[in-house]
């Protein structure tokens, strides 16, 4: 392989990217340090991904959107259907799914490598062409919110994601879970706003939060796009903390398992309103639970569970339960969690609530486990 890469980097002009895939083994098996040294000697400006057993220049989360990461480049690689190679009748992603992926990649400060597999004739399947053209039409209309922007300053959440360029922040509201979207405070002043997708918005800025609302009839299924103009560069913004409104925040927590019994991965880390900390379990864990004591009996009617999917979606079956006397009763159940799982359920009064993970492919890990009063919290 060293000889083949030397030939590619010598005889074919400028090489922009070396994208390793499926090497297997370890860096030592391929003598990766010397391999990369040779490539960079021949192509000094080449970009190399992280799949040769070394960190490389950028990360490559596969079949999932990467997490918010502004200190190192990343690029999600994802297929338009279910697999990399073409097959007849494969399930294709909806336009909503495709745009959600694109927007969340941009909002996380990442790039998107979107795969289409050619048919045996070498042509792209017509329905895939049509879907790509739909995405292109959306970008022609709203590309200013994607092209030449950076992710943030707000972290992506159940509501959607943000991008910025110059003195403008673009809010991509992909899901409305209440009457408004509530965002963390910023020190810069919002001096104007516009709704790129049509209609008007109400924007309220205080020292505690930013709230954005759009009349229900003007909310778009694909993306309600609101641009905020600031009194200075958006890149300079330091985003403040925002309480989610979860009644579980800061409450006493317990779990069936904690990764290596490390405090930094304890169950309370899923109840701290910090999207950068997580509860984790030991490798090989196939079942687990996390329980919260709400200190008093309160009414709850919605949950938001944010699974860490850096190593794939591990949860395969779960149930949300509350304690009624000595018995656990199920509020809702499902097959998977994933990022920003949000679900309403019939309101109940409870003090003890647990997420019972019945089946997982490996040790489950959660960024956040939140509970809300009915119709409140977490825009």
URWO-V75712 format. One line per field, one symbol per residue. psi: psi as a letter, one per 20 degrees, with the letter a starting at -180 (. if undefined). Layout:
psi=???
This chain:
psi=hggghgghigjkbppgponqpkhrbrhhhjlgghghggghhhnhjqppakkkjqhahqqmppkqprrooijpqqoppqqhbhrgqqqpjqpqqrhggghgggghgghjkarpoopppqrhiiqppghhggghhgghgghhhjhhigpkrqqaipqqahhcrqrqpcjppponoipojairppqqqqiqpoirqqohjqarqpppprihrpppqpphijpqhgooopppprjrphhipoprqpphjpiipjrpqqqhqpokkphikrhiiikjkoiiqqpqrqpipiqrqpqpojhrprpqjqqopoppkhkrohpiprqpqqpncjqpqpgrrrhrfaploppqrppqpqgpqqooohpqhaoqppgqoqpqqpkqqm.
